[in-house]
Amino acid sequence: MEMGPINPACSITIKNLDKHTMVVFPNAKINIGLHITQKRSDGYHNVESCFYPIDWTDALEIAPSERLTCTISGMEVPGNVMDNLCIRAYHLLRADYNLPPIDLHLLKAIPIGAGLGGGSADATFTLKALNKLEQLNLSEEALIQYARQLGSDCAFFVKNKPVFSFHKGDEFEPMDLSLKGRWIAVINPGIHISTAEAYAGIRPRRPACDLRDILKTPIQEWKDQVINDFEAPLARKHPTIAQIKAQLYEAGALYASMTGSGSTVYGFFENETNFYSSFVNYNSWYGIMK
């Protein structure tokens, strides 16, 4: 179980250990509302959601090396380590710039495939760190274009601020939404949900109300209006999701929801709440929103 206060390092901090080595802290995100609006002719879906950064972080160290190497500790990451998104991000920049080889080490704490965007954050923070470390002087817009090539939500982590996401989840519109001072609990029950399983219970439709308008209302009014379309069908198949959400509301949550395509559930609270014993068997994180 991963539980404790927020990382003392800001989620977008880039820390130089020396002029050749850098450590960054890629942070997770949550979806506040998620609507599947249309099946596209290319096989993808159009979606609408609010992406909001949270301070559950991985740690990524980049150091000079005689050859390209990558190691991962913490949570297990499946697949060939040299095929992960961080290495793909390195190769993407190396194709356009004469980057030297690096030693990349990822300390993985954000659960994988959990609707938290951890892998996308790792990839984008690799781009941002290399940009600073190698003094490439790439603008945010240039970094966004590179990030888009790595995954649909990767570009979000360039600016790392609340946005309204639309189209394939790769187009963003800034949102004037602040949850600063609210406490958040994020509970991951470790249920693996594939993309195919998540979409199997979905019938694309336009939402009755614009999510951007709903999120302007007080958070206490979100409960029955801010909906994740994936949640209901997946909660019927995996009752643990509904159980966690119910426990968060019982503990006093102002609003609770599943994020992404599951299975992680989060809740916002007015104050820090001592409910941790309810989730000792799950990978959990809590903190205060900034």
DADAZI-V17216 format. One record per backbone hydrogen bond with DSSP energy under -0.5 kcal/mol. NH is the residue of the N-H (numbers start at 1). CO is the residue of the C=O. Records with the same first field share a line. If there is no record, write none. Layout:
NH = CO ; CO
This chain:
3 = 1
7 = 55
13 = 10
15 = 23
16 = 14
17 = 15 ; 21
18 = 21
22 = 62
23 = 15
24 = 60
25 = 13
28 = 56
29 = 116
30 = 52
32 = 30 ; 50
33 = 31
34 = 227
35 = 48
37 = 35 ; 46
38 = 46
40 = 38 ; 44
43 = 40
46 = 38
47 = 167
48 = 35
49 = 165
50 = 32 ; 33
51 = 49 ; 163
52 = 30
54 = 28
57 = 55
58 = 26
59 = 107
60 = 24
61 = 105
62 = 22
63 = 103
65 = 101
69 = 102
71 = 104
73 = 106
75 = 108
78 = 76
83 = 80
84 = 81
88 = 84
89 = 85
90 = 86
91 = 87
92 = 88
93 = 89
94 = 90
95 = 91
96 = 93
97 = 93
99 = 97
103 = 63
104 = 69 ; 102
105 = 61 ; 103
106 = 71
107 = 59 ; 105
108 = 73 ; 106
109 = 107
114 = 111
121 = 117
122 = 118
123 = 119
124 = 120
125 = 121
126 = 122
127 = 123
128 = 124
129 = 125
130 = 126
131 = 127
132 = 128
133 = 129
134 = 130
135 = 132
136 = 131
137 = 131
143 = 139
144 = 140
145 = 141
146 = 142
147 = 143
148 = 144
149 = 145 ; 146
150 = 147
151 = 147
154 = 151
155 = 151
156 = 153
157 = 153 ; 154
158 = 155
159 = 155
160 = 156
163 = 51
164 = 173
165 = 49 ; 163
166 = 171
169 = 166
170 = 166
171 = 166
173 = 164
175 = 162
177 = 175
181 = 289
182 = 179
183 = 269
184 = 287
185 = 267
186 = 285
187 = 265
188 = 186 ; 283
189 = 187
192 = 190
193 = 113 ; 191
198 = 194
199 = 195
200 = 196
201 = 197 ; 198
202 = 199
204 = 202
205 = 36
213 = 210
214 = 210
215 = 211
216 = 213
217 = 214
221 = 218
222 = 219
225 = 222
226 = 222
227 = 225
229 = 34 ; 227
231 = 228
232 = 228
233 = 229
234 = 230
235 = 231
236 = 232
237 = 233
238 = 234
241 = 238
242 = 238
243 = 239
244 = 240
245 = 241
246 = 242
247 = 243
248 = 244
249 = 245
250 = 246
251 = 247
252 = 249
253 = 248
254 = 268
255 = 268
257 = 266
259 = 264
262 = 259
264 = 114
265 = 187
266 = 257
267 = 185
268 = 255
269 = 183
275 = 273
278 = 275
279 = 276
280 = 277
282 = 279
283 = 188
284 = 282
285 = 186
286 = 4
287 = 184
289 = 182
